[in-house]
Amino acid sequence: MSAPNPEHYLRLAPHVCLRLLEEPFLYDRRADELYELNEEGLEALKKCRGHLTMEQVGLEPEFASVCLEEGLLELSPTAWPMPLALGPGPSPSLRYLELQITWRCNLACAHCYLGPAQKVDLGVERVAAILREFEAMGGLRVMLSGGEPLMHPQWKEINALLAALPLRRVLLSNGLLLEGALESLNCDEVQISLDGLEAGHERLRGKGSFARAAAAARAVRDSGRDLSIATMVHAHNLGEMAGLEELVRELGAGEWGIDAPCLSGRLGEHPELAVTPEQAVEAMSRAYGGAFHGGGDGMACGLHLATVAADGKVAQCGFYLDQPLGMAEEGLWTCWARRKAVSLKDLNGCRDCEAADDCGGGCRFRAPGPLEPDPVMCAAFGMEPKEEA
């Protein structure tokens, strides 16, 4: 690579932005990577708006070279000014937003925690307002879910909103309707649900769904978008996990998320799907990839995550829609300010556990009580859940 011309104008690449979270960061939504900055680096990058030359910006040469090589910064022989919207967000920061745009669905999955599908949709204007506010709060990643999000009656209008959105846009889909939507899809990543090989997947999702979901995953890969796979562990796919791993890797998925089910919605009607914590952990050990919406800094899961449901409820995650923080029309920031983060020190059996910082207390909904350990994560770290007086 030739040496950059110091008289060329420097700016952040279109897929890169600055974020003031708990610390200042440079965020690459294309790679979904956060780079922590010191104050000197932040001040220098704030000047990278296309109106100053590389010489005028005064970046440390080695740092500038790395940023240019990684595609985080761009140079041009002519000025190309860009605006810089950078304000402090809330504390704790809201980084990840699940947006359940509809509760309509074309499947009736045996494990769905939402229960039967409903004709309930977030309006396009409400979606637009939520996305604007989430961006202003320093958001990083928005996950469009449902139901099946592609069944929203105004999906084309919502997809158009995503086109210029400077956030990582992730579509969570069962894949059955993706063929007609993929070409125009304004998303960086598509997550397809594969809950086993043919027998295991269709035990949850119905006859004929496996081949179509696998075909959708291949289509995402071939489109050049990032592909991720989500799998729910259940009693009928335990023997398929090795074969499923081969398929997931063959599909080229950059991330494979595997989770154990929570007893909610339809799952309560299907006790035959249940697995033990030890069975769940064995299957979950095959997962890979870096997307994480858990805790940190001594706090339990969901520290930086919120869900907006199709009926407008804002909750700490989709499992807590019966305990909403408020309604979307109140404003995302207003609702987020009501959230009370849970410290690991407040969790029974976790405060003195040597694995607590790595485990993060596990899923709060999967735990037998609001301040109890998650038995799946206790099994994962080889710990016995401790009972406290």
Summary of the structure (lengths in Angstrom):
residues: 389
radius of gyration: 22.0
end to end distance: 64.4
largest distance: 69.4
contacts: 1252
relative contact order: 0.10
helix: 31%
strand: 19%
